[in-house]
């Protein structure tokens, strides 16, 4: 399997403490990692679940 091309979040400042995302063409799964090291912890989500996550993150809600 080829090495995935990770994309850093546009909301991330310089450095590697960021969310990175990639997609798997064969399965359609979305993969997320919390740093620039793709060998670190990786979360896999279905496209619909990822869209829901993005929608929730984009909603403007007061923080506690």
Secondary structure as GFF3:
##gff-version 3
##sequence-region A 1 64
A	DSSP	beta_strand	7	8	.	.	.	ID=ss1
A	DSSP	beta_strand	20	23	.	.	.	ID=ss2
A	DSSP	beta_strand	30	33	.	.	.	ID=ss3
A	DSSP	beta_strand	42	45	.	.	.	ID=ss4
A	DSSP	alpha_helix	47	58	.	.	.	ID=ss5
###
